[in-house]
Amino acid sequence: MNQIVLILSVLVYMLLTGYLGYLGYRRTQNATDYLLAGRSAHPYLMAMSYYATFIS
């Protein structure tokens, strides 16, 4: 029973990650979209990304 739950959890996680990756792939049309999120990222998100990079 425990193994079935683990396998299903991993499968759902992989499917969700793959789907989100596909959505990102479809929305990326040039290097600016890839590197700078099309310049539409919220300032809070950019600040938290900078902070996480700085701390690590």
PERAGI-V393803 format. One record per residue. N is the residue number from 1. RES is the residue in one letter. SS is DSSP state (@ for helix, = for strand, . for the rest). PHI is phi in radians with two decimals (999 if undefined). Layout:
# PERAGI-V393803
[[N RES SS PHI] [N RES SS PHI]]
This chain:
# PERAGI-V393803
[[1 M . 999] [2 N @ -1.08] [3 Q @ -1.19] [4 I @ -1.13] [5 V @ -1.09] [6 L @ -1.10] [7 I @ -1.09] [8 L @ -1.13] [9 S @ -1.11] [10 V @ -1.15] [11 L @ -1.12] [12 V @ -1.08] [13 Y @ -1.06] [14 M @ -1.15] [15 L @ -1.14] [16 L @ -1.12] [17 T @ -1.11] [18 G @ -1.11] [19 Y @ -1.13] [20 L @ -1.13] [21 G @ -1.12] [22 Y @ -1.13] [23 L @ -1.07] [24 G @ -1.12] [25 Y @ -1.09] [26 R @ -1.16] [27 R @ -1.46] [28 T . -1.54] [29 Q . -2.03] [30 N . -2.65] [31 A @ -1.15] [32 T @ -1.13] [33 D @ -1.08] [34 Y @ -1.27] [35 L @ -1.42] [36 L @ -2.11] [37 A @ 0.96] [38 G @ 1.12] [39 R @ 1.02] [40 S . -2.07] [41 A . -1.33] [42 H . -1.17] [43 P @ -1.00] [44 Y @ -1.09] [45 L @ -1.12] [46 M @ -1.12] [47 A @ -1.14] [48 M @ -1.19] [49 S @ -1.16] [50 Y @ -1.09] [51 Y @ -1.10] [52 A @ -1.12] [53 T @ -1.17] [54 F @ -1.12] [55 I @ -1.19] [56 S . -1.36]]
